């Protein structure tokens, strides 16, 4: 929860941080571990083109915020640090990250907020899973607004039980959910960084489609969920989804809400890497659902996030209002966000 005052200025909801003592990554991580080589960050043998201090050091984060004109930065784990399995090792990793994040945010004097992580497991026994307990902890920590999750776990998105479980429990606790792609590889994406340039937008679009067409977005009207990188491919595909929903019974079998209508109830960040793409997103999502993102400190980050978002997005006042609504910021004991619509 966030009840303490936040600093003035643009709120960057999409930025990453990981303390150095968690560079080994959780059990079962598909990449890694992370490590430092002469000041540069590596994921296994892959250079990330990131200074190690940019990922792990508080001072470097604040300096970048000052340079970029960002008032508040919401930090979450890099996606390769998501615990994709249950068990004691994953639970311990999530607890250590969440505890370290809470301490960092507490030192931030209103300039930092956080989104924690939970152990993800595609197994069927959710009654015994750690997710409810972990989310209870996050909901009780000042400065932690919610949870960051991947769009796919073991080949299933929000049509699968694992991620549906997380969204249901997060909505029950008024926690925000940030969805960040995992950069899952495929043979045809082996060159030219296509695993990121194509893979990330496809993962995000898949998650949005399963959330909407699977009826989960309709089932959870209180859910505050944000999709990154401008919604990936989804804005360009929304017309096709709508046509399919109108023409095919199987496409509309789980939802009464047309995709274009459901799309306007989701949040999206401004990392579109192009003005026409951001203009399309504003038209389809509505200006009240657009929040500033940077993707700090990765190579695909928007280098001047506040300026890009303010000049080409809905403007600073709208960006801040949308970010506070997404995060569920409380002021004087009441939500700043508008109450959720009825399904």
N, C-alpha and C positions, 0 to 999 in steps of 0.2 A: 504494500500500500504506500501511497505517497500523500502524506498530510502536511509535511513541512513545506515552507515556501520554496519554490524553484526560482532560479535566477531569471532575469529578464532576457529576452532575445529569442532567436530561432532555436527550436528544439530538434536536435538530430536524433531520430529514433533508431538509426541503423548504424552502429559502430561496434567494434570488437575489441575485446581485452581478454588476456589469459595470463595469470601469474606464472612466473618461471618455474615454480615448483610443481606445476601441473602440465609442463610441456611433454611429459611422457604419454599423455592422452589416456582415455579410459580403456578398460579391457575390451577387446574386440574392435577397436577403432580400425577402419579400413586403410588409413594412412598413418605415417609417422614412425616413431615419435618426432616431435619437434625438437630442434636444438639450434644453438647459436654457433656460427662459424665466423669469427673475426667481425662480430657486430651485425652479421646478416642472419636472417631467420631461414631455416630449412625445415621442410617436412619430409622426413626420411632423407633421401638424396636429392630431393627436388628443391631448388632455390625458390623462395617466395618473393624475391625482390622487395623485401621489407626489412628495414632496420629492426633488430630484435627489440630495442627499447620502445619502438612505436607500438608494439603489441603488448608489452608487459609493464611499462613504466608510467606511473601516474603523471609525472611532470611532463613527459613527452605528449601525453594526451591533452593536458591543459594547454600546453604551448600551441598545439595544432588547433585547438578550439579558438584560441585568441587570434591566431593567424587567419583562420577561416571565418571569423565573425559568428561563431556558434555560441549561443548563450548557455545551452544545456545539452549534454550528450548522454544518451541512454546506451549503456554498454551491455553487450551480450557475448557469449562465447563464440569463437570461430566455429563454423559448422563441423569441422573434423573433430571437435571436442565434445560433440553430443554423445552421451552414453547410449549406445544403440542396443545394449543388452541389459537384462536385469541381473540381480545377484549382488553379493556383498561388495565386490570390487567397483561395480558401476555405482552403487548407492553411495559408497564412500567417496568416490570421485565427485559426484554431484554435490554431496554435502560440503566437501572441501571448497569446491568452486563457489557455491552459494554463500558460504561463510566469508570467504575472501572478498567476494563482490560486495557483500553488505558492509564490510569494514571500509572498503574503498569508497563506496558511495557516502558513508557517514562522514568521511574526511573531506568530501567535495564541497561543502558549504553551499548546497543548492545547485551546483553546476553539474553534478553527476546523478544519474539514476541508473537502475539496472533491471535486467530481465534474466532470471535464473534458468537452470536446466533441471531436468528430471531423468530418471532411468527409464529407457524405452525398451519394451519387450513385446514381441508379437505373440507371446503365449496366451492361452485362453483364460488363465486364472487371474483376472484382474482384481478379484476380491482380496487376493493375497499380494498384490503388487505394491510397490513403494510409492506409486504416483500420488495417491490421495495424501499420504503423510508428507511427502515432499512439497506438494502444493500448499498444504496447510502452513508449513513453515514459511514458504515464500509470502503467503498472504499476510503473515504477521510481522514481516520485517519492514521497517520504515525505509523508504527509498527504492524498494523492489516492487515494480509495477506488475510483474507477471512472469511469463516463461517464454523462452525461445525453443523452437522445435524444428525438425526437418520436415519436408513435404512428403517424404517416402520412407517407410521402414519395411525392410525385407520384401520389397516389391509391391507394397500396398500403400495407398495414400489414405485419404479420409473415407474411402470406401472400406478400409480395413479396420479391425477392432482396436488395434493398439492406439492409433492416432485419434480415432473417435473417442476412445476412453479419456485421453488427455484433454480434448476439447470440452467434453461434457463436464469433467471435474473442474477445469479452469473456469468455465462459465458459471458453475455453481458457486465459485468463490470470488466472483467478480474480478478475475485476473485477466489481464491483457495477454494475447498470444501473438508472437512474432514468428513468421514462417520463413525460414532461410534454406535455400537449396543446398544439397550435399555435394554437388558436382559428381554425380554417378557416371562412371565411364561406360562407353560402348565402343566396339571396334571401329566403327565408321567415324568416330570422333577422336581418333588417336592423334591426329595432326592438327596444327594451326590453332591450338588452344580451343578447339571446338567443344571439348567437354565442358568448358565454361561458356563460350560464346553462344552455343546452341543448347547445351545440356541444362544449364541453370534456368534459362527462360522456359524450357519445356517442362522441367520438374515443377516449377511454380504454376504454370498453366494447368498441369495435370491436377495439382492440389486444388486449385480454384474450381475446376470443372467437377471434381468429385465432391467437393463441399457443397456446391450449388445443386448439381443434378442428383446427388445422393440424398438430398433432403435434409442434411445435417444443419445447414445454415438456417433452414426454416424451423427446425426443431429447437434451435438454441437462439432465440431472438435477443438474448442478453449478451451473446458472445461478442467480444471486441477482438477482432483479428486483423492483422496487417500482413500483406504480401509485399515482398521486396522486389527491387529492380523493376519498379513500375508495373508489377503484375506479370512480368515475363512476356510470353506470347499472348496472354489472355485478351488484352484489348483488341488485338488484331483478329482474334478468333471469335469474339463475342457474337458477331452477326451470324457466323456459321453455326454456333451453338444454338442460337435462337431459332434459326431455320430448322435445325434438326429437332428441337423441342416441339416446334409446331407440327412437323410432318411425321414424327415417329413416336409411337406409343411407348416404346422401351426407353426413349430418352426422357420422357416426361413422367415415367411411372412412379417416381419417388418424390416429386415436388409439384405443387400447384403454381409456383411462382416462376414466371418467365426468366430466363437467365439474365437479361438486361436489367430487369428490376432487382433481382437478387444481387447483382454486381454492385449496385449503388449502396449496398449496406456493408460493404467491406472497406477497409483502409488500404492505402497503397503509398509507398514512398516515391520520391521524385527522381530516383536514379534510372532515367531513361536514356541517358547519353545522347539526347537530341531534343530540340525544341518541338518539332512536329509531333514526336511521340508523346511528350508531356501534354501537349495541347489535346491530343486524342484522349489521353487518360483523364484529363479534367472533364472533357465532354461526357465521357461514359460513366465515370465514377461520381462526379460532382465535386465541386471545390471543397466541400466540407469533409471530404474523405481523403484528402491529399496531405501527407506529412513529409517533412524534410528528411532525407537520408543521405549519408555520405559513403557508407561501406568502408570507413576508415579501419585499418590502415592498408587495405589490399590494393593491388595494382589496378583493379577495375573500379577503384573508388572515384567518386566525383571530387575533383580537386578543389573546387570552390563551391561547396554545397549550399551554403546559405544564400550566396548571390544568385546561383542558378535557380534555386527554388523560389526566391522572392521575385526575381525579374521575370521568370517564365512560368511560374506556378501561380497560385491564387493570391499571393501577397503575404507579408509577414503576419498580419493579424489573423488571417484565416489559417495559415500554417500552424501557428502557435495554438489557436483554439482547437484545431483538429488533433494535434498531438496530445494536448491535455485531455481531450475527450477519449482518445484511444487509450491513453495510460490510466484513465480513471482517476485523475488527480482530484483529491478532496481538498476543499477549502472551507474551513469552519464547520467540518463534519458533514458536508454535503458534496455530492459529485458535481464537478464542473460540467461533466458530460450531460447531454440531453438524455432523458429516460429512454430505454429501448422501446422500439415499436412492437406492437403485438404481432404474432405470426399471422 
